[in-house]
Amino acid sequence: MLTHITQTPGQCGGRPCIRGMRIRVSDILEMLAENVSVSEILEDFPDLELEDIQACLLFAARRTDFPRLTA
């Protein structure tokens, strides 16, 4: 699923995008955080697929999975 996320130098400042398009992962995550529904996002971005949005969520989840330190 993470193959939907690409990072290309010179495109969107090297930020993670969806399938090489100029739709940044952060844009999709921000829309979801602002309570925009998945169906609305898919309507606004007809080139997106449901799997793209799921890949954004998985990408974010993996980026926040920090090792737990114990003393």
N, CA, C and O atoms as a GROMACS GRO file, in nm:
protein
  284
    1MET      N    1   0.082  -0.120   0.000
    1MET     CA    2   0.000   0.000   0.000
    1MET      C    3   0.086   0.126   0.000
    1MET      O    4   0.048   0.227  -0.059
    2LEU      N    5   0.201   0.121   0.065
    2LEU     CA    6   0.287   0.239   0.069
    2LEU      C    7   0.350   0.272  -0.066
    2LEU      O    8   0.413   0.377  -0.080
    3THR      N    9   0.334   0.186  -0.164
    3THR     CA   10   0.383   0.218  -0.298
    3THR      C   11   0.303   0.333  -0.359
    3THR      O   12   0.345   0.391  -0.459
    4HIS      N   13   0.188   0.366  -0.300
    4HIS     CA   14   0.108   0.479  -0.346
    4HIS      C   15   0.175   0.612  -0.310
    4HIS      O   16   0.144   0.715  -0.369
    5ILE      N   17   0.268   0.609  -0.213
    5ILE     CA   18   0.334   0.730  -0.166
    5ILE      C   19   0.470   0.742  -0.233
    5ILE      O   20   0.552   0.650  -0.227
    6THR      N   21   0.494   0.856  -0.296
    6THR     CA   22   0.620   0.878  -0.365
    6THR      C   23   0.683   1.008  -0.317
    6THR      O   24   0.614   1.100  -0.273
    7GLN      N   25   0.815   1.014  -0.325
    7GLN     CA   26   0.890   1.136  -0.294
    7GLN      C   27   0.988   1.159  -0.408
    7GLN      O   28   1.076   1.078  -0.433
    8THR      N   29   0.970   1.270  -0.477
    8THR     CA   30   1.052   1.302  -0.592
    8THR      C   31   1.119   1.437  -0.568
    8THR      O   32   1.051   1.538  -0.549
    9PRO      N   33   1.253   1.441  -0.569
    9PRO     CA   34   1.319   1.571  -0.553
    9PRO      C   35   1.270   1.670  -0.658
    9PRO      O   36   1.257   1.636  -0.776
   10GLY      N   37   1.243   1.791  -0.615
   10GLY     CA   38   1.198   1.894  -0.708
   10GLY      C   39   1.048   1.898  -0.729
   10GLY      O   40   0.996   1.991  -0.790
   11GLN      N   41   0.977   1.798  -0.679
   11GLN     CA   42   0.831   1.798  -0.689
   11GLN      C   43   0.773   1.822  -0.551
   11GLN      O   44   0.797   1.744  -0.459
   12CYS      N   45   0.698   1.928  -0.537
   12CYS     CA   46   0.638   1.965  -0.408
   12CYS      C   47   0.743   1.975  -0.299
   12CYS      O   48   0.719   1.939  -0.184
   13GLY      N   49   0.861   2.024  -0.336
   13GLY     CA   50   0.968   2.042  -0.238
   13GLY      C   51   1.020   1.911  -0.181
   13GLY      O   52   1.077   1.909  -0.072
   14GLY      N   53   1.001   1.801  -0.253
   14GLY     CA   54   1.047   1.671  -0.206
   14GLY      C   55   0.956   1.608  -0.102
   14GLY      O   56   0.989   1.505  -0.044
   15ARG      N   57   0.842   1.671  -0.078
   15ARG     CA   58   0.748   1.617   0.022
   15ARG      C   59   0.677   1.494  -0.034
   15ARG      O   60   0.663   1.479  -0.156
   16PRO      N   61   0.632   1.406   0.055
   16PRO     CA   62   0.560   1.286   0.010
   16PRO      C   63   0.431   1.322  -0.063
   16PRO      O   64   0.351   1.403  -0.015
   17CYS      N   65   0.412   1.262  -0.178
   17CYS     CA   66   0.293   1.284  -0.262
   17CYS      C   67   0.228   1.150  -0.292
   17CYS      O   68   0.279   1.044  -0.258
   18ILE      N   69   0.115   1.158  -0.358
   18ILE     CA   70   0.040   1.039  -0.394
   18ILE      C   71   0.068   1.004  -0.540
   18ILE      O   72   0.040   1.084  -0.630
   19ARG      N   73   0.121   0.887  -0.562
   19ARG     CA   74   0.146   0.830  -0.695
   19ARG      C   75   0.207   0.929  -0.794
   19ARG      O   76   0.168   0.932  -0.910
   20GLY      N   77   0.302   1.007  -0.748
   20GLY     CA   78   0.372   1.098  -0.837
   20GLY      C   79   0.292   1.221  -0.877
   20GLY      O   80   0.342   1.305  -0.953
   21MET      N   81   0.171   1.232  -0.828
   21MET     CA   82   0.090   1.350  -0.857
   21MET      C   83   0.131   1.462  -0.763
   21MET      O   84   0.204   1.439  -0.667
   22ARG      N   85   0.085   1.580  -0.788
   22ARG     CA   86   0.116   1.693  -0.702
   22ARG      C   87   0.011   1.708  -0.592
   22ARG      O   88  -0.029   1.819  -0.556
   23ILE      N   89  -0.032   1.596  -0.539
   23ILE     CA   90  -0.123   1.594  -0.425
   23ILE      C   91  -0.041   1.542  -0.307
   23ILE      O   92  -0.003   1.425  -0.303
   24ARG      N   93  -0.015   1.632  -0.212
   24ARG     CA   94   0.072   1.595  -0.100
   24ARG      C   95  -0.005   1.514   0.006
   24ARG      O   96  -0.124   1.534   0.029
   25VAL      N   97   0.067   1.422   0.066
   25VAL     CA   98   0.012   1.342   0.175
   25VAL      C   99  -0.040   1.435   0.285
   25VAL      O  100  -0.148   1.413   0.339
   26SER      N  101   0.038   1.538   0.317
   26SER     CA  102  -0.002   1.631   0.424
   26SER      C  103  -0.134   1.700   0.392
   26SER      O  104  -0.212   1.727   0.483
   27ASP      N  105  -0.160   1.730   0.265
   27ASP     CA  106  -0.288   1.794   0.228
   27ASP      C  107  -0.405   1.702   0.259
   27ASP      O  108  -0.507   1.745   0.313
   28ILE      N  109  -0.390   1.576   0.225
   28ILE     CA  110  -0.498   1.479   0.251
   28ILE      C  111  -0.518   1.461   0.401
   28ILE      O  112  -0.631   1.458   0.448
   29LEU      N  113  -0.409   1.450   0.475
   29LEU     CA  114  -0.420   1.433   0.620
   29LEU      C  115  -0.485   1.555   0.686
   29LEU      O  116  -0.566   1.541   0.777
   30GLU      N  117  -0.449   1.674   0.639
   30GLU     CA  118  -0.510   1.795   0.694
   30GLU      C  119  -0.659   1.800   0.666
   30GLU      O  120  -0.738   1.839   0.753
   31MET      N  121  -0.699   1.761   0.545
   31MET     CA  122  -0.842   1.759   0.514
   31MET      C  123  -0.916   1.661   0.604
   31MET      O  124  -1.025   1.691   0.654
   32LEU      N  125  -0.857   1.544   0.625
   32LEU     CA  126  -0.922   1.446   0.714
   32LEU      C  127  -0.930   1.501   0.856
   32LEU      O  128  -1.031   1.481   0.924
   33ALA      N  129  -0.826   1.570   0.902
   33ALA     CA  130  -0.826   1.628   1.036
   33ALA      C  131  -0.932   1.738   1.049
   33ALA      O  132  -0.984   1.762   1.158
   34GLU      N  133  -0.962   1.805   0.938
   34GLU     CA  134  -1.064   1.910   0.939
   34GLU      C  135  -1.204   1.855   0.915
   34GLU      O  136  -1.298   1.930   0.888
   35ASN      N  137  -1.215   1.724   0.925
   35ASN     CA  138  -1.344   1.654   0.915
   35ASN      C  139  -1.403   1.655   0.775
   35ASN      O  140  -1.525   1.644   0.760
   36VAL      N  141  -1.319   1.667   0.673
   36VAL     CA  142  -1.366   1.651   0.536
   36VAL      C  143  -1.381   1.501   0.512
   36VAL      O  144  -1.289   1.424   0.540
   37SER      N  145  -1.494   1.460   0.462
   37SER     CA  146  -1.518   1.317   0.444
   37SER      C  147  -1.435   1.262   0.328
   37SER      O  148  -1.394   1.335   0.238
   38VAL      N  149  -1.412   1.132   0.334
   38VAL     CA  150  -1.338   1.065   0.229
   38VAL      C  151  -1.410   1.082   0.095
   38VAL      O  152  -1.346   1.104  -0.008
   39SER      N  153  -1.541   1.073   0.097
   39SER     CA  154  -1.615   1.088  -0.029
   39SER      C  155  -1.599   1.229  -0.086
   39SER      O  156  -1.592   1.246  -0.207
   40GLU      N  157  -1.595   1.330   0.000
   40GLU     CA  158  -1.573   1.468  -0.048
   40GLU      C  159  -1.434   1.483  -0.109
   40GLU      O  160  -1.418   1.548  -0.212
   41ILE      N  161  -1.335   1.424  -0.044
   41ILE     CA  162  -1.198   1.431  -0.097
   41ILE      C  163  -1.192   1.365  -0.233
   41ILE      O  164  -1.131   1.418  -0.326
   42LEU      N  165  -1.253   1.249  -0.246
   42LEU     CA  166  -1.252   1.177  -0.373
   42LEU      C  167  -1.327   1.255  -0.481
   42LEU      O  168  -1.290   1.248  -0.599
   43GLU      N  169  -1.431   1.328  -0.443
   43GLU     CA  170  -1.503   1.412  -0.539
   43GLU      C  171  -1.416   1.529  -0.586
   43GLU      O  172  -1.413   1.562  -0.704
   44ASP      N  173  -1.345   1.591  -0.490
   44ASP     CA  174  -1.262   1.708  -0.521
   44ASP      C  175  -1.138   1.672  -0.601
   44ASP      O  176  -1.086   1.754  -0.677
   45PHE      N  177  -1.090   1.548  -0.584
   45PHE     CA  178  -0.969   1.502  -0.653
   45PHE      C  179  -1.003   1.374  -0.728
   45PHE      O  180  -0.977   1.264  -0.679
   46PRO      N  181  -1.060   1.386  -0.847
   46PRO     CA  182  -1.107   1.268  -0.920
   46PRO      C  183  -0.997   1.168  -0.956
   46PRO      O  184  -1.028   1.052  -0.984
   47ASP      N  185  -0.871   1.209  -0.955
   47ASP     CA  186  -0.762   1.115  -0.984
   47ASP      C  187  -0.726   1.029  -0.864
   47ASP      O  188  -0.654   0.930  -0.878
   48LEU      N  189  -0.776   1.064  -0.746
   48LEU     CA  190  -0.747   0.986  -0.626
   48LEU      C  191  -0.836   0.863  -0.618
   48LEU      O  192  -0.946   0.859  -0.672
   49GLU      N  193  -0.784   0.762  -0.549
   49GLU     CA  194  -0.859   0.640  -0.521
   49GLU      C  195  -0.863   0.621  -0.370
   49GLU      O  196  -0.782   0.677  -0.297
   50LEU      N  197  -0.957   0.544  -0.324
   50LEU     CA  198  -0.970   0.517  -0.180
   50LEU      C  199  -0.838   0.465  -0.123
   50LEU      O  200  -0.799   0.502  -0.013
   51GLU      N  201  -0.770   0.380  -0.197
   51GLU     CA  202  -0.644   0.322  -0.151
   51GLU      C  203  -0.537   0.430  -0.130
   51GLU      O  204  -0.448   0.413  -0.047
   52ASP      N  205  -0.545   0.539  -0.205
   52ASP     CA  206  -0.450   0.649  -0.186
   52ASP      C  207  -0.468   0.713  -0.048
   52ASP      O  208  -0.370   0.743   0.020
   53ILE      N  209  -0.592   0.732  -0.009
   53ILE     CA  210  -0.621   0.792   0.122
   53ILE      C  211  -0.580   0.696   0.233
   53ILE      O  212  -0.524   0.739   0.334
   54GLN      N  213  -0.606   0.569   0.215
   54GLN     CA  214  -0.564   0.470   0.314
   54GLN      C  215  -0.412   0.467   0.324
   54GLN      O  216  -0.358   0.451   0.434
   55ALA      N  217  -0.343   0.482   0.213
   55ALA     CA  218  -0.197   0.484   0.213
   55ALA      C  219  -0.145   0.606   0.290
   55ALA      O  220  -0.044   0.596   0.360
   56CYS      N  221  -0.213   0.719   0.278
   56CYS     CA  222  -0.175   0.838   0.354
   56CYS      C  223  -0.185   0.813   0.504
   56CYS      O  224  -0.096   0.850   0.581
   57LEU      N  225  -0.292   0.749   0.545
   57LEU     CA  226  -0.310   0.718   0.687
   57LEU      C  227  -0.205   0.621   0.737
   57LEU      O  228  -0.151   0.638   0.846
   58LEU      N  229  -0.175   0.519   0.658
   58LEU     CA  230  -0.072   0.423   0.696
   58LEU      C  231   0.065   0.490   0.703
   58LEU      O  232   0.142   0.464   0.795
   59PHE      N  233   0.095   0.576   0.605
   59PHE     CA  234   0.220   0.649   0.603
   59PHE      C  235   0.234   0.731   0.731
   59PHE      O  236   0.340   0.729   0.795
   60ALA      N  237   0.130   0.803   0.769
   60ALA     CA  238   0.133   0.886   0.890
   60ALA      C  239   0.149   0.799   1.015
   60ALA      O  240   0.224   0.834   1.106
   61ALA      N  241   0.079   0.688   1.019
   61ALA     CA  242   0.088   0.598   1.135
   61ALA      C  243   0.230   0.545   1.152
   61ALA      O  244   0.282   0.538   1.264
   62ARG      N  245   0.292   0.508   1.043
   62ARG     CA  246   0.429   0.455   1.051
   62ARG      C  247   0.529   0.563   1.090
   62ARG      O  248   0.629   0.533   1.155
   63ARG      N  249   0.503   0.686   1.051
   63ARG     CA  250   0.594   0.796   1.084
   63ARG      C  251   0.587   0.834   1.231
   63ARG      O  252   0.679   0.896   1.284
   64THR      N  253   0.478   0.798   1.297
   64THR     CA  254   0.462   0.834   1.439
   64THR      C  255   0.488   0.716   1.531
   64THR      O  256   0.465   0.726   1.651
   65ASP      N  257   0.534   0.606   1.477
   65ASP     CA  258   0.562   0.487   1.558
   65ASP      C  259   0.703   0.495   1.612
   65ASP      O  260   0.796   0.438   1.554
   66PHE      N  261   0.720   0.565   1.724
   66PHE     CA  262   0.850   0.584   1.785
   66PHE      C  263   0.879   0.470   1.882
   66PHE      O  264   0.788   0.420   1.949
   67PRO      N  265   1.006   0.428   1.890
   67PRO     CA  266   1.039   0.325   1.988
   67PRO      C  267   1.016   0.377   2.129
   67PRO      O  268   1.038   0.494   2.158
   68ARG      N  269   0.972   0.289   2.214
   68ARG     CA  270   0.945   0.326   2.352
   68ARG      C  271   1.072   0.309   2.434
   68ARG      O  272   1.133   0.202   2.435
   69LEU      N  273   1.111   0.414   2.502
   69LEU     CA  274   1.230   0.410   2.585
   69LEU      C  275   1.189   0.385   2.730
   69LEU      O  276   1.093   0.444   2.779
   70THR      N  277   1.263   0.299   2.796
   70THR     CA  278   1.237   0.274   2.938
   70THR      C  279   1.367   0.296   3.015
   70THR      O  280   1.476   0.273   2.964
   71ALA      N  281   1.352   0.340   3.137
   71ALA     CA  282   1.471   0.368   3.219
   71ALA      C  283   1.508   0.249   3.304
   71ALA      O  284   1.606   0.255   3.378
   0.00000   0.00000   0.00000
